[in-house]
Amino acid sequence: MKKGRLRRNTFSIFIGIVISLLIIGFDVTPNKINNYTDIISAILSISSITTGLLFATFTLIPGLPNSNLLKTLKELKTDKKLLDRLLLAICGFLLGSLFALVALFFNPKDTSLLSKVVLSCVGGLISFSFSEQFKVLRILMKTLEKM
């Protein structure tokens, strides 16, 4: 599973890096974002809620060994890949939450390099995590079609 992890997640990693570079390239700072505190608070809330929901999903799927969903996932040999993607999405959203929390401490008038880097990390991690989450949903939808 570790061997194919980088290759399997290349698209999501690419999305995260591109978004981070775009944020740095467009010189996005707290000073240029209207309602900076509200937007970062919303990002923090969404990523925290999503982290909690993904944690619940991560614990429930293996906890139901007799469910048709898990049997179908095992038949399609995607059960471990699904859990791996869930874990990556959880880590991404958790790190995104931490960086968003750090970003909340910046003054809305700030234009420092550190604020640019933190905002690019927030954007990259959140976009990576959403990309992974959509892949998880796609796997679940394919599995439900096969049931």
DSSP file (Angstrom, degrees, kcal/mol; ACC not computed):
  #  RESIDUE AA STRUCTURE BP1 BP2  ACC     N-H-->O    O-->H-N    N-H-->O    O-->H-N    TCO  KAPPA ALPHA  PHI   PSI    X-CA   Y-CA   Z-CA
    1    1 A M     >        0   0    0      0, 0.0     4,-0.6     0, 0.0     0, 0.0   0.000 360.0 360.0 360.0 -35.0    0.0    0.0    0.0
    2    2 A K  H  >  +     0   0    0      1,-0.2     4,-0.6     2,-0.2     3,-0.5   0.847 360.0  59.4 -69.9 -31.6    2.9    2.4    0.7
    3    3 A K  H  4 S+     0   0    0      1,-0.2     4,-0.4     2,-0.1     3,-0.3   0.923 112.3  36.0 -63.0 -44.7    4.5    1.7   -2.7
    4    4 A G  H  > S+     0   0    0      1,-0.2     4,-3.1     2,-0.1    -1,-0.2   0.457  92.1  93.2 -89.8  -0.5    1.5    2.9   -4.7
    5    5 A R  H  X S+     0   0    0     -4,-0.6     4,-1.6    -3,-0.5    -1,-0.2   0.919  88.5  43.5 -62.0 -45.9    0.4    5.7   -2.3
    6    6 A L  H  < S+     0   0    0     -4,-0.6    -1,-0.2    -3,-0.3     7,-0.2   0.929 118.3  44.4 -66.5 -44.0    2.4    8.5   -4.1
    7    7 A R  H >4 S+     0   0    0     -4,-0.4     3,-1.0     1,-0.2     4,-0.3   0.889 113.4  51.4 -66.7 -38.5    1.4    7.3   -7.6
    8    8 A R  H 3< S+     0   0    0     -4,-3.1     3,-0.2     1,-0.2    -1,-0.2   0.794 116.7  39.7 -68.8 -28.5   -2.3    6.8   -6.5
    9    9 A N  T 3X S+     0   0    0     -4,-1.6     4,-2.5    -5,-0.2    -1,-0.2   0.148  79.1 112.7-108.6  18.2   -2.5   10.3   -5.0
   10   10 A T  H <> S+     0   0    0     -3,-1.0     4,-2.7     1,-0.2     5,-0.2   0.897  77.4  51.2 -58.7 -43.1   -0.5   12.2   -7.7
   11   11 A F  H  > S+     0   0    0     -4,-0.3     4,-2.5    -3,-0.2    -1,-0.2   0.929 112.0  45.7 -63.0 -45.4   -3.5   14.2   -8.9
   12   12 A S  H  > S+     0   0    0      2,-0.2     4,-2.4     1,-0.2    -1,-0.2   0.903 113.9  48.8 -65.1 -41.0   -4.5   15.4   -5.4
   13   13 A I  H  X S+     0   0    0     -4,-2.5     4,-2.5     2,-0.2    -1,-0.2   0.916 111.0  51.3 -63.8 -42.2   -0.9   16.3   -4.6
   14   14 A F  H  X S+     0   0    0     -4,-2.7     4,-2.7    -5,-0.2    -2,-0.2   0.921 109.6  49.8 -59.6 -45.5   -0.7   18.1   -7.9
   15   15 A I  H  X S+     0   0    0     -4,-2.5     4,-2.5     1,-0.2     5,-0.2   0.930 111.7  48.6 -59.6 -46.7   -3.9   20.1   -7.1
   16   16 A G  H  X S+     0   0    0     -4,-2.4     4,-2.1     1,-0.2    -2,-0.2   0.904 113.7  45.7 -61.5 -42.8   -2.6   21.0   -3.7
   17   17 A I  H  X S+     0   0    0     -4,-2.5     4,-2.7     2,-0.2     5,-0.2   0.913 112.7  50.3 -68.1 -42.4    0.8   22.2   -5.0
   18   18 A V  H  X S+     0   0    0     -4,-2.7     4,-2.5    -5,-0.2    -2,-0.2   0.926 111.7  47.7 -62.5 -44.6   -0.8   24.2   -7.9
   19   19 A I  H  X S+     0   0    0     -4,-2.5     4,-2.3    -5,-0.2    -1,-0.2   0.914 112.4  49.9 -63.3 -42.1   -3.2   25.9   -5.5
   20   20 A S  H  X S+     0   0    0     -4,-2.1     4,-2.2    -5,-0.2    -2,-0.2   0.928 112.5  46.8 -61.3 -44.5   -0.4   26.8   -3.1
   21   21 A L  H  X S+     0   0    0     -4,-2.7     4,-3.3     1,-0.2    -2,-0.2   0.874 110.8  52.5 -66.7 -36.5    1.7   28.2   -6.0
   22   22 A L  H  X S+     0   0    0     -4,-2.5     4,-2.7     2,-0.2    -1,-0.2   0.904 108.7  50.3 -64.4 -40.4   -1.2   30.2   -7.3
   23   23 A I  H  <>S+     0   0    0     -4,-2.3     5,-2.3     2,-0.2    -2,-0.2   0.916 116.1  41.5 -64.5 -41.8   -1.8   31.7   -3.9
   24   24 A I  H ><5S+     0   0    0     -4,-2.2     3,-1.3     3,-0.2    -2,-0.2   0.919 115.0  51.9 -69.6 -42.1    1.9   32.7   -3.6
   25   25 A G  H 3<5S+     0   0    0     -4,-3.3    -2,-0.2     1,-0.3    -3,-0.2   0.868 109.5  47.9 -63.2 -38.6    2.0   33.8   -7.3
   26   26 A F  T 3<5S-     0   0    0     -4,-2.7    -1,-0.3    -5,-0.2    -2,-0.2   0.375 111.4-124.4 -84.3   5.7   -1.0   36.1   -6.9
   27   27 A D  T < 5 -     0   0    0     -3,-1.3     2,-0.5     1,-0.2    -3,-0.2   0.910  37.5-171.8  55.7  48.9    0.6   37.5   -3.8
   28   28 A V      < +     0   0    0     -5,-2.3    -1,-0.2    -6,-0.1    91,-0.1  -0.626  12.6 163.4 -77.8 122.4   -2.5   36.7   -1.6
   29   29 A T    >>  -     0   0    0     -2,-0.5     3,-1.3    90,-0.1     4,-0.6  -0.869  54.4-101.4-130.0 164.9   -2.1   38.2    1.8
   30   30 A P  G >4 S+     0   0    0      0, 0.0     3,-0.9     0, 0.0     6,-0.2   0.829 120.5  63.3 -56.0 -30.5   -4.6   38.9    4.6
   31   31 A N  G 34 S+     0   0    0     79,-1.5    80,-0.1     1,-0.2    -3,-0.1   0.815 102.5  48.5 -63.4 -31.3   -4.6   42.6    3.5
   32   32 A K  G <4 S+     0   0    0     -3,-1.3     2,-0.6    -5,-0.1    -1,-0.2   0.498  94.7  86.0 -90.1  -4.4   -6.0   41.6    0.1
   33   33 A I  S X< S-     0   0    0     -3,-0.9     3,-0.9    -4,-0.6     2,-0.2  -0.869  73.7-138.1-103.3 118.4   -8.8   39.4    1.4
   34   34 A N  T 3  S+     0   0    0     -2,-0.6     5,-0.1     1,-0.3    -2,-0.1  -0.494  90.8  10.6 -68.9 142.5  -12.1   41.2    2.3
   35   35 A N  T 3> S+     0   0    0     -2,-0.2     4,-2.4     3,-0.1    -1,-0.3   0.911  81.7 172.5  53.4  46.8  -13.5   39.8    5.6
   36   36 A Y  H <> S+     0   0    0     -3,-0.9     4,-2.6     1,-0.2     5,-0.3   0.897  71.2  48.6 -53.4 -49.4  -10.3   37.9    6.2
   37   37 A T  H  > S+     0   0    0      1,-0.2     4,-2.2     2,-0.2    -1,-0.2   0.895 112.2  48.9 -62.9 -41.0  -11.2   36.8    9.7
   38   38 A D  H  > S+     0   0    0      2,-0.2     4,-2.2     1,-0.2    -1,-0.2   0.901 112.4  48.0 -65.9 -40.9  -14.7   35.6    8.6
   39   39 A I  H  X S+     0   0    0     -4,-2.4     4,-2.4     2,-0.2    -2,-0.2   0.928 113.4  45.9 -67.4 -45.1  -13.3   33.6    5.7
   40   40 A I  H  X S+     0   0    0     -4,-2.6     4,-2.6    -5,-0.2    -1,-0.2   0.885 112.1  52.5 -66.5 -37.2  -10.5   32.0    7.7
   41   41 A S  H  X S+     0   0    0     -4,-2.2     4,-2.4    -5,-0.3    -1,-0.2   0.900 109.8  49.2 -62.8 -40.1  -13.0   31.1   10.5
   42   42 A A  H  X S+     0   0    0     -4,-2.2     4,-2.8     2,-0.2     5,-0.2   0.906 111.0  49.2 -65.9 -41.4  -15.3   29.5    7.9
   43   43 A I  H  X S+     0   0    0     -4,-2.4     4,-2.5     1,-0.2     5,-0.2   0.920 111.7  49.7 -62.4 -43.0  -12.4   27.5    6.5
   44   44 A L  H  X S+     0   0    0     -4,-2.6     4,-2.0     2,-0.2    -2,-0.2   0.911 112.6  47.2 -61.7 -43.2  -11.5   26.4   10.0
   45   45 A S  H  X S+     0   0    0     -4,-2.4     4,-2.7     2,-0.2     5,-0.2   0.937 113.3  47.0 -64.9 -47.7  -15.1   25.4   10.7
   46   46 A I  H  X S+     0   0    0     -4,-2.8     4,-2.5     1,-0.2     5,-0.2   0.927 114.8  45.9 -62.4 -45.1  -15.5   23.5    7.5
   47   47 A S  H  X S+     0   0    0     -4,-2.5     4,-2.0    -5,-0.2    -1,-0.2   0.860 113.5  49.8 -69.6 -33.0  -12.3   21.6    7.8
   48   48 A S  H  X S+     0   0    0     -4,-2.0     4,-2.1    -5,-0.2    -2,-0.2   0.924 113.0  45.8 -69.1 -43.8  -12.9   20.8   11.5
   49   49 A I  H  X S+     0   0    0     -4,-2.7     4,-2.4     1,-0.2    -2,-0.2   0.919 113.8  49.3 -63.9 -43.4  -16.4   19.5   10.8
   50   50 A T  H  X S+     0   0    0     -4,-2.5     4,-2.6    -5,-0.2     5,-0.2   0.884 108.1  54.3 -65.0 -38.1  -15.1   17.5    7.8
   51   51 A T  H  X S+     0   0    0     -4,-2.0     4,-2.4     2,-0.2    -1,-0.2   0.932 109.7  47.7 -59.5 -45.9  -12.3   16.0    9.9
   52   52 A G  H  X S+     0   0    0     -4,-2.1     4,-2.1     2,-0.2    -2,-0.2   0.909 112.7  47.9 -62.4 -43.4  -14.8   14.8   12.5
   53   53 A L  H  X S+     0   0    0     -4,-2.4     4,-2.2     1,-0.2    -1,-0.2   0.894 112.5  48.6 -66.0 -39.3  -17.1   13.3    9.9
   54   54 A L  H  X S+     0   0    0     -4,-2.6     4,-2.8     2,-0.2    -1,-0.2   0.875 109.0  53.4 -69.3 -35.8  -14.2   11.5    8.2
   55   55 A F  H  X S+     0   0    0     -4,-2.4     4,-1.9    -5,-0.2    -2,-0.2   0.918 109.4  49.4 -61.1 -42.5  -13.0   10.2   11.5
   56   56 A A  H  X S+     0   0    0     -4,-2.1     4,-2.1     1,-0.2    -2,-0.2   0.918 113.0  46.5 -62.5 -43.2  -16.4    8.8   12.2
   57   57 A T  H  X S+     0   0    0     -4,-2.2     4,-2.3     1,-0.2    -2,-0.2   0.907 109.6  54.7 -63.8 -42.0  -16.4    7.2    8.7
   58   58 A F  H  < S+     0   0    0     -4,-2.8    -1,-0.2     1,-0.2    -2,-0.2   0.848 113.8  40.8 -62.3 -35.1  -12.9    5.8    9.2
   59   59 A T  H  X S+     0   0    0     -4,-1.9     4,-0.7    -5,-0.1    -1,-0.2   0.796 115.2  50.4 -84.5 -28.5  -14.0    4.1   12.5
   60   60 A L  H  X S+     0   0    0     -4,-2.1     4,-0.6    -5,-0.2    -2,-0.2   0.881 100.2  60.9 -78.5 -37.8  -17.4    2.8   11.3
   61   61 A I  H >< S+     0   0    0     -4,-2.3     3,-1.0     1,-0.2     6,-0.2   0.940 111.7  36.6 -60.8 -50.8  -16.3    1.1    8.0
   62   62 A P  H 34 S+     0   0    0      0, 0.0    -1,-0.2     0, 0.0    -2,-0.2   0.760 109.7  66.6 -72.6 -19.6  -13.9   -1.4    9.6
   63   63 A G  H 3< S+     0   0    0     -4,-0.7    -2,-0.2     1,-0.2     3,-0.1   0.550  92.6  62.2 -77.2  -6.4  -16.3   -1.8   12.6
   64   64 A L    X<  +     0   0    0     -3,-1.0     3,-1.5    -4,-0.6     6,-0.3  -0.652  59.8 164.3-117.2  73.5  -19.0   -3.4   10.5
   65   65 A P  T 3  S+     0   0    0      0, 0.0    -1,-0.1     0, 0.0    -2,-0.1   0.739  74.5  50.0 -67.5 -21.9  -17.4   -6.6    9.2
   66   66 A N  T 3  S+     0   0    0     -3,-0.1     2,-0.1     4,-0.1    -3,-0.0   0.368  83.4 117.8 -97.2   6.2  -20.7   -8.2    8.1
   67   67 A S    <>  -     0   0    0     -3,-1.5     4,-1.9    -6,-0.2     5,-0.2  -0.410  69.3-129.6 -75.1 149.7  -22.0   -5.2    6.1
   68   68 A N  H  > S+     0   0    0      1,-0.2     4,-2.6     2,-0.2     5,-0.2   0.843 107.2  59.4 -64.4 -33.4  -22.6   -5.6    2.4
   69   69 A L  H  > S+     0   0    0      2,-0.2     4,-2.5     1,-0.2    -1,-0.2   0.942 107.6  43.6 -61.7 -48.1  -20.6   -2.4    1.8
   70   70 A L  H  > S+     0   0    0     -6,-0.3     4,-2.3     2,-0.2    -1,-0.2   0.880 113.3  52.3 -67.5 -36.8  -17.5   -3.8    3.3
   71   71 A K  H  X S+     0   0    0     -4,-1.9     4,-2.2     2,-0.2    -1,-0.2   0.921 111.6  46.3 -63.2 -43.0  -17.9   -7.2    1.6
   72   72 A T  H  X S+     0   0    0     -4,-2.6     4,-2.2     2,-0.2    -2,-0.2   0.896 110.7  52.8 -66.9 -39.5  -18.3   -5.4   -1.8
   73   73 A L  H  <>S+     0   0    0     -4,-2.5     5,-2.6     1,-0.2     6,-0.8   0.903 110.7  47.7 -61.1 -40.4  -15.3   -3.2   -1.1
   74   74 A K  H ><5S+     0   0    0     -4,-2.3     3,-0.7     3,-0.2    -2,-0.2   0.885 109.8  52.5 -68.2 -38.0  -13.2   -6.4   -0.3
   75   75 A E  H 3<5S+     0   0    0     -4,-2.2    -2,-0.2     1,-0.2    -1,-0.2   0.894 113.0  44.1 -63.1 -38.9  -14.5   -8.1   -3.5
   76   76 A L  T 3<5S-     0   0    0     -4,-2.2    -1,-0.2    -5,-0.1    -2,-0.2   0.486 110.5-127.2 -82.4  -2.7  -13.4   -5.0   -5.5
   77   77 A K  T < 5S+     0   0    0     -3,-0.7    -3,-0.2    -4,-0.4     4,-0.1   0.860  80.0 111.8  57.3  40.3  -10.1   -4.9   -3.5
   78   78 A T     >< +     0   0    0     -5,-2.6     4,-2.5    -6,-0.1     5,-0.2   0.307  39.2  97.5-119.5   6.3  -10.6   -1.3   -2.7
   79   79 A D  H  > S+     0   0    0     -6,-0.8     4,-2.0     2,-0.2     5,-0.1   0.931  90.6  39.3 -65.2 -45.7  -11.2   -1.6    1.1
   80   80 A K  H  > S+     0   0    0      2,-0.2     4,-2.3     1,-0.2    -1,-0.2   0.868 116.0  52.2 -72.2 -35.1   -7.6   -0.8    2.1
   81   81 A K  H  > S+     0   0    0      2,-0.2     4,-2.5     1,-0.2    -2,-0.2   0.893 109.1  50.8 -65.8 -38.7   -7.3    1.9   -0.6
   82   82 A L  H  X S+     0   0    0     -4,-2.5     4,-2.6     2,-0.2    -2,-0.2   0.935 111.8  46.3 -63.4 -46.2  -10.5    3.5    0.6
   83   83 A L  H  X S+     0   0    0     -4,-2.0     4,-2.5     2,-0.2    -2,-0.2   0.872 111.7  52.7 -65.0 -35.7   -9.2    3.6    4.2
   84   84 A D  H  X S+     0   0    0     -4,-2.3     4,-2.2     2,-0.2    -2,-0.2   0.923 111.0  46.2 -64.1 -44.2   -5.9    4.9    3.0
   85   85 A R  H  X S+     0   0    0     -4,-2.5     4,-2.6     2,-0.2    -2,-0.2   0.897 111.8  52.0 -65.1 -40.2   -7.6    7.8    1.1
   86   86 A L  H  X S+     0   0    0     -4,-2.6     4,-2.6     1,-0.2    -2,-0.2   0.926 109.9  49.2 -60.3 -43.9   -9.8    8.5    4.1
   87   87 A L  H  X S+     0   0    0     -4,-2.5     4,-2.5     1,-0.2    -2,-0.2   0.898 111.3  48.8 -64.3 -40.3   -6.7    8.7    6.4
   88   88 A L  H  X S+     0   0    0     -4,-2.2     4,-2.6     2,-0.2    -1,-0.2   0.908 111.9  48.9 -65.0 -41.3   -5.0   11.1    3.9
   89   89 A A  H  X S+     0   0    0     -4,-2.6     4,-2.7     2,-0.2     5,-0.2   0.903 111.1  50.7 -64.6 -40.0   -8.1   13.3    3.7
   90   90 A I  H  X S+     0   0    0     -4,-2.6     4,-2.7     2,-0.2    -2,-0.2   0.944 112.0  46.6 -61.4 -48.0   -8.3   13.3    7.5
   91   91 A C  H  X S+     0   0    0     -4,-2.5     4,-2.7     1,-0.2     5,-0.2   0.905 113.1  50.0 -62.1 -41.1   -4.6   14.3    7.8
   92   92 A G  H  X S+     0   0    0     -4,-2.6     4,-2.6     2,-0.2    -2,-0.2   0.932 113.5  44.1 -63.4 -46.2   -5.0   17.0    5.2
   93   93 A F  H  X S+     0   0    0     -4,-2.7     4,-2.3     2,-0.2    -2,-0.2   0.878 113.5  52.0 -67.1 -36.3   -8.1   18.5    6.8
   94   94 A L  H  X S+     0   0    0     -4,-2.7     4,-2.1    -5,-0.2    -2,-0.2   0.935 113.2  43.3 -65.4 -45.4   -6.5   18.3   10.2
   95   95 A L  H  X S+     0   0    0     -4,-2.7     4,-2.7     2,-0.2     5,-0.2   0.886 112.3  54.2 -66.2 -37.6   -3.3   20.1    9.0
   96   96 A G  H  X S+     0   0    0     -4,-2.6     4,-2.3    -5,-0.2    -2,-0.2   0.891 107.9  50.5 -61.2 -39.1   -5.5   22.6    7.1
   97   97 A S  H  X S+     0   0    0     -4,-2.3     4,-2.2     2,-0.2    -2,-0.2   0.909 110.4  49.3 -64.0 -42.3   -7.4   23.3   10.4
   98   98 A L  H  X S+     0   0    0     -4,-2.1     4,-2.1     2,-0.2    -2,-0.2   0.924 113.0  45.8 -65.0 -43.5   -4.1   23.9   12.2
   99   99 A F  H  X S+     0   0    0     -4,-2.7     4,-2.4     2,-0.2    -1,-0.2   0.873 111.8  52.2 -67.3 -35.5   -2.8   26.2    9.6
  100  100 A A  H  X S+     0   0    0     -4,-2.3     4,-1.4     2,-0.2    -1,-0.2   0.876 107.7  52.7 -66.3 -36.0   -6.2   28.0    9.5
  101  101 A L  H  X S+     0   0    0     -4,-2.2     4,-0.6     2,-0.2    -2,-0.2   0.911 110.5  46.8 -64.2 -41.7   -5.9   28.4   13.2
  102  102 A V  H >< S+     0   0    0     -4,-2.1     3,-1.3     1,-0.2     4,-0.3   0.901 108.8  55.9 -64.0 -40.1   -2.5   30.0   12.8
  103  103 A A  H >< S+     0   0    0     -4,-2.4     3,-1.2     1,-0.3    -1,-0.2   0.788  96.6  65.0 -64.5 -27.1   -3.8   32.2   10.0
  104  104 A L  H 3< S+     0   0    0     -4,-1.4    -1,-0.3     1,-0.2    -2,-0.2   0.774  93.6  61.4 -65.7 -24.3   -6.5   33.5   12.4
  105  105 A F  T << S+     0   0    0     -3,-1.3    -1,-0.2    -4,-0.6    -2,-0.2   0.623  84.2  98.7 -78.9 -11.8   -3.7   35.1   14.5
  106  106 A F  S <  S-     0   0    0     -3,-1.2    -3,-0.0    -4,-0.3   -69,-0.0  -0.497  83.5-111.1 -75.6 145.4   -2.6   37.3   11.7
  107  107 A N    >   -     0   0    0     -2,-0.2     3,-2.5     1,-0.1   -76,-0.1  -0.548  23.8-124.4 -69.3 136.3   -3.7   40.9   11.6
  108  108 A P  T 3  S+     0   0    0      0, 0.0   -75,-0.2     0, 0.0    -1,-0.1   0.677 113.2  54.3 -58.9 -14.9   -6.1   41.5    8.7
  109  109 A K  T 3  S+     0   0    0    -77,-0.1   -78,-0.1   -78,-0.1     2,-0.1   0.347  83.4 126.5 -96.3   5.1   -3.8   44.2    7.5
  110  110 A D    <   +     0   0    0     -3,-2.5   -79,-1.5     1,-0.1    -4,-0.0  -0.334  29.8 172.1 -69.5 142.3   -0.7   41.9    7.5
  111  111 A T        +     0   0    0    -81,-0.1    -1,-0.1   -82,-0.1     5,-0.0   0.087  32.4 136.0-132.0  21.2    1.4   41.6    4.3
  112  112 A S     >  -     0   0    0      1,-0.1     4,-1.4     4,-0.0     5,-0.1  -0.213  65.0-118.0 -74.6 162.3    4.3   39.6    5.6
  113  113 A L  H  > S+     0   0    0      1,-0.2     4,-2.4     2,-0.2     5,-0.2   0.862 113.9  59.1 -64.7 -37.2    5.9   36.6    3.9
  114  114 A L  H  > S+     0   0    0      1,-0.2     4,-2.6     2,-0.2    -1,-0.2   0.896 103.4  50.9 -61.0 -40.5    4.9   34.3    6.7
  115  115 A S  H  > S+     0   0    0      2,-0.2     4,-2.4     1,-0.2    -1,-0.2   0.879 109.6  51.1 -65.8 -36.2    1.2   35.2    6.2
  116  116 A K  H  X S+     0   0    0     -4,-1.4     4,-2.3     2,-0.2    -2,-0.2   0.924 111.9  46.9 -63.7 -43.9    1.6   34.3    2.5
  117  117 A V  H  X S+     0   0    0     -4,-2.4     4,-2.2     2,-0.2    -2,-0.2   0.919 113.2  47.7 -65.4 -44.1    3.2   31.0    3.3
  118  118 A V  H  X S+     0   0    0     -4,-2.6     4,-2.4     1,-0.2    -1,-0.2   0.919 112.9  48.6 -64.8 -43.1    0.5   30.1    5.9
  119  119 A L  H  X S+     0   0    0     -4,-2.4     4,-2.6     1,-0.2    -1,-0.2   0.880 111.0  50.6 -64.6 -37.1   -2.3   31.1    3.5
  120  120 A S  H  X S+     0   0    0     -4,-2.3     4,-2.6     2,-0.2    -1,-0.2   0.880 110.2  50.2 -68.4 -35.6   -0.8   29.0    0.7
  121  121 A C  H  X S+     0   0    0     -4,-2.2     4,-2.7     2,-0.2     5,-0.3   0.912 110.7  49.7 -65.5 -42.1   -0.5   26.0    3.0
  122  122 A V  H  X S+     0   0    0     -4,-2.4     4,-2.5     2,-0.2     5,-0.3   0.955 114.4  44.4 -60.0 -50.2   -4.1   26.4    4.0
  123  123 A G  H  X S+     0   0    0     -4,-2.6     4,-2.2     1,-0.2     5,-0.2   0.912 115.9  46.5 -62.3 -44.0   -5.2   26.6    0.4
  124  124 A G  H  X S+     0   0    0     -4,-2.6     4,-2.4     2,-0.2    -1,-0.2   0.918 115.0  45.3 -65.7 -44.5   -3.0   23.7   -0.7
  125  125 A L  H  X S+     0   0    0     -4,-2.7     4,-2.5    -5,-0.2    -2,-0.2   0.904 114.3  47.8 -67.6 -41.1   -4.0   21.4    2.1
  126  126 A I  H  X S+     0   0    0     -4,-2.5     4,-2.5    -5,-0.3     5,-0.2   0.914 113.9  46.8 -67.8 -41.3   -7.7   22.1    1.9
  127  127 A S  H  X S+     0   0    0     -4,-2.2     4,-2.1    -5,-0.3    -2,-0.2   0.903 113.0  49.9 -67.8 -39.1   -7.7   21.6   -1.9
  128  128 A F  H  X S+     0   0    0     -4,-2.4     4,-2.2    -5,-0.2    -2,-0.2   0.924 112.6  47.9 -59.2 -44.9   -5.7   18.4   -1.6
  129  129 A S  H  X S+     0   0    0     -4,-2.5     4,-2.6     1,-0.2    -2,-0.2   0.899 110.6  49.3 -67.6 -41.6   -8.1   17.2    1.1
  130  130 A F  H  X S+     0   0    0     -4,-2.5     4,-2.4     2,-0.2    -1,-0.2   0.892 110.1  52.6 -64.5 -37.7  -11.2   18.0   -0.9
  131  131 A S  H  X S+     0   0    0     -4,-2.1     4,-1.6     2,-0.2    -2,-0.2   0.925 111.7  45.7 -62.1 -44.2   -9.7   16.2   -3.9
  132  132 A E  H  X S+     0   0    0     -4,-2.2     4,-2.1     1,-0.2    -2,-0.2   0.889 110.8  53.7 -64.2 -39.6   -9.1   13.1   -1.8
  133  133 A Q  H  X S+     0   0    0     -4,-2.6     4,-2.4     1,-0.2    -2,-0.2   0.895 106.8  51.1 -65.0 -39.3  -12.6   13.3   -0.3
  134  134 A F  H  X S+     0   0    0     -4,-2.4     4,-2.1     1,-0.2    -1,-0.2   0.859 108.6  52.4 -65.7 -33.9  -14.2   13.4   -3.8
  135  135 A K  H  X S+     0   0    0     -4,-1.6     4,-2.3     2,-0.2    -2,-0.2   0.892 108.1  51.0 -67.1 -38.6  -12.1   10.3   -4.7
  136  136 A V  H  X S+     0   0    0     -4,-2.1     4,-2.5     2,-0.2    -2,-0.2   0.928 110.5  48.9 -61.7 -45.2  -13.5    8.6   -1.6
  137  137 A L  H  X S+     0   0    0     -4,-2.4     4,-2.4     1,-0.2    -2,-0.2   0.881 109.5  52.5 -62.7 -37.5  -17.0    9.5   -2.6
  138  138 A R  H  X S+     0   0    0     -4,-2.1     4,-2.3     2,-0.2    -1,-0.2   0.908 109.6  48.9 -64.5 -41.7  -16.3    8.2   -6.1
  139  139 A I  H  X S+     0   0    0     -4,-2.3     4,-2.2     1,-0.2    -2,-0.2   0.923 112.3  48.4 -62.8 -44.0  -15.1    4.8   -4.7
  140  140 A L  H  X S+     0   0    0     -4,-2.5     4,-2.4     1,-0.2    -2,-0.2   0.891 110.7  50.7 -64.8 -38.8  -18.2    4.6   -2.5
  141  141 A M  H  X S+     0   0    0     -4,-2.4     4,-1.8     2,-0.2    -1,-0.2   0.908 110.7  48.8 -65.7 -41.4  -20.5    5.4   -5.4
  142  142 A K  H  X S+     0   0    0     -4,-2.3     4,-1.4     1,-0.2    -2,-0.2   0.895 112.0  50.1 -63.2 -39.0  -18.9    2.7   -7.6
  143  143 A T  H  X S+     0   0    0     -4,-2.2     4,-0.9     1,-0.2    -2,-0.2   0.905 108.5  51.2 -66.3 -41.5  -19.2    0.2   -4.7
  144  144 A L  H  < S+     0   0    0     -4,-2.4     3,-0.3     1,-0.2    -1,-0.2   0.835 106.8  55.0 -66.1 -31.4  -22.9    1.0   -4.2
  145  145 A E  H  < S+     0   0    0     -4,-1.8    -1,-0.2     1,-0.2    -2,-0.2   0.847 107.6  50.1 -67.2 -33.3  -23.5    0.5   -7.9
  146  146 A K  H  <        0   0    0     -4,-1.4    -1,-0.2     1,-0.2    -2,-0.2   0.657 360.0 360.0 -79.5 -16.2  -22.0   -3.0   -7.7
  147  147 A M     <        0   0    0     -4,-0.9    -1,-0.2    -3,-0.3    -2,-0.1   0.495 360.0 360.0 -73.1 360.0  -24.1   -4.0   -4.6
